[in-house]
């Protein structure tokens, strides 16, 4: 049986993935950052990418996992319009 990873490991992996996606979106011309650094309210609302100028057509939740995320469970925990909510 495999060893369970610590919560710190998972958090660091998730934070690194957020930074990677922010970097890629910036390279595409979007003015974005992580909600951890920009908006506690958005972060609490299951949004990981903060759009500083409102140009992204969606609200993004990131999951750095090999498992399929529980989309409907996560979406039920947010007030974001389902038509705008995306999990990557």
N, C-alpha and C positions, 0 to 999 in steps of 0.2 A: 504494500500500500504506500502511496506517495505521501510525502510530508506536507502538512498544511503550511501555507505561507502566512507570515504575520500581517496584521492590519497595516503596519508601517510600510511593508513591502508593497502592498496593494495600493496604498495611498500615493507612494512615490511613483509607482508605475502609472497611475492615473494622472498625476500631475505632469509627468514627463510627456504623456500622450496629449494632454491639453496644450502644452507649450509647442509641441510639434504641429498640431493642427492650427494653432494661432499663427505660427510662423508661415505655414503654407497659405493661409488665407491672406496674410499681409502681403506675401509675394504675388498674390492675385489682385492686390490693390484695395483690399478691405481694411478699414480702420477698426481692428478688433483687439480684444484682450481676454483674459480669463475672468469669469465672474468672481472668483476668489479674490482677485485684486481690485475689481471695479464696482461690483454691485452685490452686496450681501443678500438683498431681497431676491435678485435673480438667481443667485446661487442656491438659496433656500427653496426656490421654485423649480428646481431640477434643470436649470439652464447653465451650461458650462462656458459658452462663448458669449462675451459681451460685445455688442455691436455699437461702437461709439457714435456712429453717424446714422444708424438705422437703415443701412443699405442691404443687409442680408435679408433674403426673402423668407427666412425661417429662424426658429430658436433651436439651438443645438445642444443636445445632451451627449456626452462622449462616454464610451465604455471600452476600456482596454482589457478585453477578456477573450478567451477562446470559446466560451459558452455563448449561446444565443441569449441576449438580454431579454428580460421579461417586459416587453414593450408596453403592453396594456396596463400592467401593474405600475410601471414608472409613470406612464401618461396619466393614470388616475391620481397620482400624487402631485400633479401640477395644475395650475390654472391657465396655462398656455393653450391657446386655440389649437385643437387637434390637427387642423389643416396646416398649421405652421410648426408643429413639433416634430423634430427629427432626432433619431438616435443613430450615432455613427459608432 
